């Protein structure tokens, strides 16, 4: 037993538990993507084994805190942040077992105090002789695994066994021939009056059906005026009134006398007093059976075996998650039984009344841009009646209940609010977050911490202040001669005109043109022409440009449905011959789903719809909000199609100036076109100067767009970094090789590049009026900046660190400019309109830079091992040890930033969505990365994993968790973090080559390491 306990609470077991935990939750994200959220929760997050894993991990952490005496005064900083994880896990336990979530559905003008639980339950009620017995059990169903339900319930001396036999998700009924069944007819009826449209129905043997004003009966005659069908050796019909058989192809009718039996056949038309009947299909013996259908909104069918002594029955129950279960009743012996499946109703001590649901759409489209609920909170016990507005980042918090906007009814007259109640879990968890940040910050300055010890052991100059970082952080052209484009001079001049974009931001047309062309085509240029030339050409020649294949369709299934060959379609391809929008129904279905339930196909529908709407608004002139309203200087600007209320002359100018400019350009009269463009600029200055950006901001924005600093920098970063690594490694192998002048020049060039990079970020911040890290492009450019900053911080310890980060910065900027990244400066989507954006994203992306430095240093060290021989083995070993210390320090900083940033993201999520953790794939993979790097930094305690080679090997491959967190989740998994994602893209071929090269590097370095190195394994404290 002692040996077992020692193993369970050992560091080896700690490593196993961390990796098992990371693997489990990472796998769960793929289960969720392929089989849905219920499957992921049933198999992992809500499973008993997962709870036991967390419990064992917590106990192991407590045991190792005691074993290594982290409670000693000199180790208090380490103790605090390790103990914080215990507090966080305790808080999560309160959230799991005490807190609850639900949905509140309210229609406009109505009030409710009821919510339906997010969890589903099987509710059983037994009744006998006036006595009752009830059981309610939380029950999860998924396509891959479900809980078992097998209960024995007693009531008034009887014991009833109830067992779930089987279930059918998305159940639908179908009629199949079965010799043990009864005769069934499938019929179609069209009434003479009072009956709208065509009615399809089935008529089973010994059943009746009212159709129009007639009673149809099959097998029995309950009324003398019924139209009766019967079946013996043939199908017969008798009517109380004369009827006739009509030919489907026209022609004479065959009369059929009243009150006589007539043989009838399927697929023939019978007219009975003006009511027309067709027997579509006739089954002499058939049964209705349930099968799994394609309708995701269809209920789940559950089949229960119910047994009471010698009596036994099957009971079929329908229900589903997020819906109230309808009880099905039966009697087994002398016991009445009721079973229901679905959500429960919980009553709150107050109510909400929906005064107005507001859905704003993009101009000229059906696509929602935002939605909000205007509600009144009524708490009669406290005499409170207060109005609130609920939308993203603006939740309603009252009495521990948190309400946030989740979805809405398709008729737009009702809202669905998600409700969370978790006061104790949130409070304890937040306290754990506070301890975490205090402990990690303290450990960076504690002289007894591992971080400071590594700094002292380094044989080069001491590390400069790391906290300064925290303060700083607080395609080939195609031949386009067949396209009619406007002259570049007029395009540039028009690019200086200020425009109000769809989000309300005032910017130069130059900026909007870049955004439009990149959004629609997914390229910076189109057919070799700059964006402002394409944009103005679309305005001047809309009919011609509607036939140009320029709208990107990234989903091959959707392209095939639309009849588009390749990845680009023309605007006309999305409209049918009747002028109707082909994607209308698909768009409505996609937007009506909750974000977490949207498939990649749904997201592509929404993306293509956005591109089409953008193109439409350019072609129609609705995008050209370039005319200030003289009567409302702070309001929405006019476009040429607006209803103008300005003075006659101003109104005429607004209506005609763009048309006259277009006519001048089409006729080649560039001077006249220049006159109209200048007139628009003067009109803007006269009436819109109060809301227009300053001239300096306009110039900076256009200069920023035209210089494209980040795209120009990455080749220099890559080239300088690559050659600097070659020179430095050569110097290690041959110490007499002169590199001082090379290093000096490289540092100067990189320093200039870093200043330009910083200037670019500052310009983007100045132009946008916010921190420049709200989307994929911005975070990539910021990570590149952070990488280079980390390189300069560690440059005094090793010039290789600077060379490595230069390569990394170049790679990050290269990725930022791939076609599926969107570099436009935009107003923030609602969820990002929060001060948490600056804090959370800056800290998270900074961690990526430091962890990337650890990975590149690991590659350099493995390369050095490959170059090792008998002559240089000591020199290389010394350099590898020193670089490994720097790598461990930088990974420590990276892990701290990643952990703090992830949990700050939880705080932001609580502010936005009403919950601090929901196992969304993005936050889950951030936790996976934390666990992976925690394992890497604790490997020195685990026998067999203490070698420097192993540390450097794992430092490289562990960065794959970061890549998965940043790229994989955004582009390949479904989740709530859709605002930072691009289009789904196939895994580039170079990724496979990179993995193969790294594998070869790891293998060759291992054999050379074993040949020339020997490291005694000693346990470190």
Residue, then its C-alpha position, 0 to 999 in steps of 0.5 A: x500500500x505504501x508503494x502504491x501511495x508513493x507512486x500515486x503521489x509521485x512526480x512521475x504520476x503527476x506527469x502522467x496525469x497532466x498528459x492524460x488530462x491534456x489528451x482527454x480534453x483535446x480529444x473532446x474538442x474533436x468529438x464535439x466537432x464530429x459528433x456534437x456537444x452532447x457527445x463530448x460532454x457525455x464521453x469526457x467533460x461530464x463523465x465520472x472518470x473525468x471527475x476522478x482524474x481531476x480529483x487524483x490530480x488535485x491530491x497529487x498536487x497537494x502531496x507534492x506541495x508537502x513533499x517539496x515543502x513549498x510552504x517554507x518562507x523562501x518558497x512562498x511565491x511558488x506555493x501561492x501559485x501552485x495552491x491557486x490551482x487547488x482553489x480554482x478546481x474547488x471553485x469549478x466543483x461548486x460550479x459543477x455541482x451547485x451552479x446551473x444554467x438554463x434558457x429563458x424564452x420570452x415573447x414581445x409584450x410577455x413576462x416570465x419568471x421561468x427558465x428551462x434547464x440546460x440539462x435534460x432529465x428523465x422524470x418518472x411518476x408512479x401512482x397507486x391507490x392515491x399514493x405517488x412515488x417520483x424519480x427525477x434523474x439527470x440524463x444525457x443522450x448523445x450519438x456515441x454514448x448515453x447514460x444507463x437508466x435502470x431504476x426500481x421504484x416502489x409505490x404502495x407495496x408494488x415494485x416497478x422496474x423501468x429500463x431504457x431499452x433503446x433510443x432514436x435521435x431525430x426520430x421520424x415515422x415511416x410506414x413499412x409493410x409488415x405482415x403483422x400490421x393492419x391495412x393503411x392508406x396514404x391519401x391526398x385531398x383537395x376540398x371544395x370550400x373552406x379548405x386551404x391547399x392540398x392535405x396529405x394524411x394517412x388513414x389506418x384501419x378502424x380510424x376516421x378523418x375529417x376532410x373538408x366537411x366530409x368524414x372519412x372512415x376506414x373499416x368502420x362506419x360510425x356515421x350514416x353520412x361517412x365516406x367509408x373504405x373497406x378491405x377484404x380481397x380488394x379495396x372498396x369505397x362507399x359514399x352517401x352521395x354520388x361520386x365519380x372517377x376522374x382521369x389524371x390526364x383529363x377526359x370523361x368522368x366515370x359516375x359511381x352511384x351513392x350508397x354502393x360499394x365500388x372497387x377503387x385503386x391507388x393513384x386515381x382521382x375520385x370526386x365526392x361532392x366537390x372533395x377530390x381524393x387520391x389514394x397515393x399508396x395502399x398497404x394491405x398490412x403495414x406498421x408505422x416505425x420510427x427511424x433516425x431522420x435528418x431533421x436536427x430539430x426532431x425529438x429523440x424517441x426513447x423506448x422504456x421497458x416497464x415491468x410490474x410483477x408479471x405485467x410488462x409493457x413498452x412505453x415510447x417517450x419523445x423529448x429532447x434537450x432544451x425542450x420541455x418533456x411531454x409525459x406519456x402515460x400507461x398502466x402496468x398492472x395496478x400502477x399508473x405510470x408517467x414518464x417524460x424526457x426533457x428540460x425542467x422548468x425552474x421558477x425565479x424569484x423575479x420576472x423579466x418582461x420583453x418590451x422589444x426585441x431589436x434585430x439590426x441588419x446590414x443595409x440591403x440584406x437579410x443578414x443580422x448585424x446585431x440583436x438586443x433585448x429591451x426588458x423590464x425586471x420586476x421583483x414584487x417582493x422588493x418593489x423593484x421595476x427597472x428597465x435593462x438592455x441585454x446584448x453582447x458584453x452587456x449582461x443583466x446580473x441580478x441576485x446571482x442570476x446572469x442573463x445574456x443574449x443567446x438567440x431569437x425566434x425566427x419571426x423576430x418577435x421573441x428572444x432567448x436569453x441564457x441564464x447562469x446562476x453560479x455565485x459561489x463557484x465564480x467567487x471561489x474561482x476568481x479568488x484562485x485567479x487572484x492567487x495565481x497572478x500574485x504567485x506568478x508575478x512574485x516568482x519572477x522576482x523571488x531570489x529563491x525561485x527557479x527563474x532567478x536561479x537560472x538567471x544567475x547560472x547563466x555564464x553571460x551577462x545578467x537578464x534585463x528587466x523582464x517586467x518591462x515587457x509587461x509595461x510595453x505590452x500594458x500571387x501572380x498577377x493575371x492578365x486583365x486587359x479584358x476588364x474595363x478599369x478606371x485610370x489609376x490617377x482618378x482612383x487614387x484621388x477618389x481614395x482620399x475621399x472620406x467614407x462612412x463604412x457599414x460599422x459607422x467608422x469614418x475612413x478614406x475610401x482607400x481603406x474601404x476599397x482594400x477591405x472590400x476587395x480582400x473580403x470579396x476576393x480574399x486577395x489584396x489585388x485582383x487581376x493585378x490592379x490595386x484595390x482602389x482601382x477595382x473598387x471605383x471600377x465596380x461603382x462606375x461599371x456595375x453591370x460589367x463587374x457583376x459578370x466577373x468571377x470575383x466572389x470567393x466560395x471556399x466550400x466545394x459543396x456550396x460551389x457545386x450547389x450553385x453551379x460554380x466551377x472553381x473557387x470564384x463566382x460572379x454576382x449573377x451566379x447567386x441570383x436565379x432567373x426570377x431575380x431571387x437570391x439563391x441563398x436566402x433560405x440557407x442564410x436564414x437557417x444558418x443565422x437562426x442557429x446558436x453560434x456553437x451549433x453552426x457547422x463549417x457549411x453554415x459558416x461558409x454560407x454566412x461568409x459568402x452571404x457577407x461577400x455578396x452583400x458587400x458586392x451588392x452595396x458597392x454595385x448599388x452605391x449603398x456603400x458610398x456613404x460619402x455625403x454628410x447630412x447638412x442637417x445632422x452632423x453626427x448622424x448617418x451620412x448619405x449615399x447617392x441612393x438615400x432619401x435626401x432632406x437637404x436643401x435643393x442644391x445640396x440634394x441635387x449634388x448628392x444625387x448626381x455627382x457620382x453619376x456624373x463622375x461615372x459618366x465622365x470616366x466612362x467617356x474618358x473625360x478625366x478632367x471632368x471626373x477630377x472636378x466632381x471628385x474635388x467637389x465631393x471633398x469640398x462638400x465633406x469639409x463643409x458639412x462633415x468636418x466635425x466627425x471626419x478624422x483629422x487630416x493627419x489621421x487621414x494621411x497616416x491611414x493612407x500612408x499605412x495602407x500604401x506602405x504595407x510595412x508588415x508585408x515588407x518587413x518579413x523578408x528582411x526578418x527571415x533573411x537576416x535571422x537565417x544568415x545570423x544563425x548560420x554565422x553564429x553556429x559557424x562561430x561556435x564550431x570555429x571560435x576564430x571565425x570573425x562575426x563581430x561585424x556581422x552581428x553588429x550590422x544584423x542588430x542594427x538592421x533588426x533594430x531598424x526593422x523593430x522600430x518600423x514594426x513598432x511604428x506600424x503598430x502605433x500607426x494602426x493603433x492611432x488610426x483605429x483608436x484602439x489596441x491593434x490585436x482584435x483579429x487574426x492579422x493583428x494578433x499575428x503582427x503583435x506576436x511577431x513584434x513580441x518575438x523580436x522584443x524577446x530576442x532583444x531582451x535575451x540578446x545579451x545572454x545569447x545572440x542566437x536568441x535574437x537570430x531565432x526570434x528574427x526568423x520567428x517574427x518573419x514567419x509570423x508576419x508571413x502567415x499574417x499575410x496569407x490570403x485567408x487573413x484579413x488585415x483591415x482596420x474595422x470597428x469591433x464586433x460587439x463581443x470585442x467592445x470591452x477593455x478586456x480585449x487589450x488585457x486578455x489578447x495582449x497577454x495571450x499573444x505575448x506568451x506565444x512569442x516567448x514560447x516560440x523563442x523556446x521552440x526555436x532555441x530547441x531547434x538550434x540546440x538539436x542542430x548543434x548536437x548534429x554538428x557535434x564531434x570529438x573536437x568540439x563536443x565540450x564547446x557545443x555542450x557548454x553552449x547547449x546548456x546555456x541556451x537551454x537555461x535561456x529557453x527554460x526562462x523564456x518558457x517560464x515567462x511564456x507559461x505564466x503569460x499564457x496561464x494568466x491570459x487564459x484565466x483573464x479570458x475566463x473573466x471576460x467570458x463571464x462578462x460577455x456570456x455569463x459563464x467563466x468556463x464552458x469548454x469551448x474549443x478555444x479555451x480548452x486548447x489554451x488549457x491544453x497548452x498550459x498543461x503541456x508546458x507545465x509538464x515540460x517545465x516539470x520534467x526535471x523532476x521525472x526520472x528518464x526525462x531529465x536530460x537536456x536533449x529531452x528538454x530541447x526535443x519537447x520544447x520544439x514539439x510542445x509548440x504544436x499545442x500553441x499552433x493548434x490553439x491559435x490556428x487549428x481551433x480557429x480554422x478547423x473546429x466549431x466554437x464561439x471564437x468565430x470573430x478571429x477566424x478566417x475561412x477553413x483552409x486545407x492543411x498546407x503541404x509545407x506543414x507535412x514537410x516541416x513535420x518530416x524535417x523536425x522528425x529527422x532533426x530530432x532523430x539524428x540529434x538523438x544519436x549524436x547526443x548519445x554518442x558524445x554526451x553523458x548527463x548524471x541524473x539528479x533530482x532538482x528541487 
